[in-house]
Amino acid sequence: MRRGGDWKRGTVERPVGAPVFDPTDERGEETERATSASPRLSSTLLKRQKNDTTDAEAICEAVTRPNMRFVPTKTVEQQSCLMLHRARHLFIRQQTAVINSIRAYLAEFGIVAPVGRRGVEQLLEVVADTADRRLPEAARACLAALGSQLRALKVQILEFDRRIIAWHRSSATSKRLDAIPGVGPALATALVASVADANAFRSGRDFSAWVGLVPKQNSSGGKDKLGSISKQGDRYLRSLFTAGALAVIRYAKIHGTGHRPWLTSLLARRPTKVAAIALANKLARMAWAMMARSERYKEPAALRA
């Protein structure tokens, strides 16, 4: 947009992704929902030397294509829920970094502990014990500061967990998705917040490809050639789907997989992690179908039997 003009009044060109009309008319009613397009779809139309002029030309060329994909903008509630997830994920990464630092610093003095939460607690007990002479005072002060930071991060993560659970209970779609095996409140709320309109995807495979759970294609001459998983989608959703699939496989191995013949045959011929990606792909398609058709989860016939 150029300065000194207003695209709503027609003095400048309308930006790509902005509503054709003002979202509210004189009576305050919504006239058209704003949409946006991915900048990646126009990047291939750049001729040479990326700048504002060539960017605008590529965008104008892209929006005239008949196969251009537009997505509706998210609501304020969806954006706030995504902010909860992003902040929580940031705190979790910071928690992991602090734990690794505590373990590394103590290992330099020959103090190690088992992997897991209890191991970290044992290390913090060593730091708090002033009678232990293996640690110099300067090192103890640094480790004590890291320990207090770790405890503060855990409190923040628990607070965000409570807020996500509260948001989950207030959303009917999120509660319906929670019934899918391997889908919990975290993944259900992330799906509802990330997908503004499930009908924007033509099928469950398109949605799974958007998440990044389908193999790459290098097909030619009528012969299909599938490679590794593309991972060209939402990394956060993909990690949640994979974690949910691994939880289902872990439960099936403990309690038996007789009631899931598809999963049983898959685990018999593929490694666990490969089977987890395939199951995550299936869970993504099921979630799309429930969101697009406003349906509830239906157990397979083998489970009902």
Long-range contacts (C-beta under 8 A, 24 or more apart in sequence): 16-59, 16-60, 16-63, 17-70, 33-72, 33-73, 34-72, 34-73, 35-70, 35-71, 35-72, 35-73, 36-70, 36-71, 36-73, 37-62, 37-63, 37-68, 37-69, 37-70, 37-71, 38-69, 38-71, 41-68, 41-69, 69-200, 71-196, 71-197, 71-200, 72-196, 72-197, 72-200, 73-196, 74-193, 74-196, 75-196, 77-193, 78-192, 78-193, 78-194, 78-196, 79-193, 81-164, 81-167, 81-189, 81-190, 81-192, 81-193, 82-190, 82-193, 82-194, 84-160, 84-163, 84-164, 84-167, 84-189, 85-164, 85-186, 85-189, 85-190, 85-193, 85-236, 87-160, 88-157, 88-160, 88-161, 88-164, 89-236, 91-153, 91-156, 91-157, 91-160, 92-157, 94-153, 95-150, 95-153, 95-154, 95-157, 98-146, 98-149, 98-150, 98-153, 99-150, 101-146, 102-127, 102-143, 102-146, 102-147, 102-150, 105-139, 105-142, 105-143, 105-146, 106-135, 106-143, 109-134, 109-135, 109-139, 110-134, 111-135, 120-150, 124-150, 164-189, 173-291, 173-294, 176-290, 176-295, 176-296, 176-297, 177-287, 177-290, 177-291, 177-297, 179-296, 179-297, 180-283, 180-286, 180-287, 180-290, 180-297, 181-248, 181-283, 182-241, 182-244, 182-245, 182-247, 182-248, 182-279, 182-280, 182-283, 183-244, 183-283, 183-287, 184-244, 186-240, 187-237, 187-240, 187-241, 187-244, 190-236, 190-237, 190-240, 191-237, 191-287, 191-291, 192-291, 194-234, 194-237, 195-291, 198-288, 198-291, 198-292, 199-292, 201-288, 201-292, 203-288, 204-284, 204-285, 204-286, 204-288, 204-289, 205-285, 207-284, 207-285, 207-287, 207-288, 208-281, 208-284, 208-285, 208-288, 209-233, 210-234, 211-237, 211-238, 211-241, 211-284, 212-238, 213-238, 213-241, 213-277, 213-280, 213-281, 213-284, 214-281, 229-277, 238-280, 241-280, 241-283, 241-284, 242-276, 242-277, 242-280, 244-280, 244-283, 245-275, 245-276, 245-277, 245-279, 245-280, 245-283, 246-272, 246-273, 246-276, 248-279, 249-275, 249-276, 249-279, 259-302, 259-303, 259-305, 260-302, 260-303, 261-302
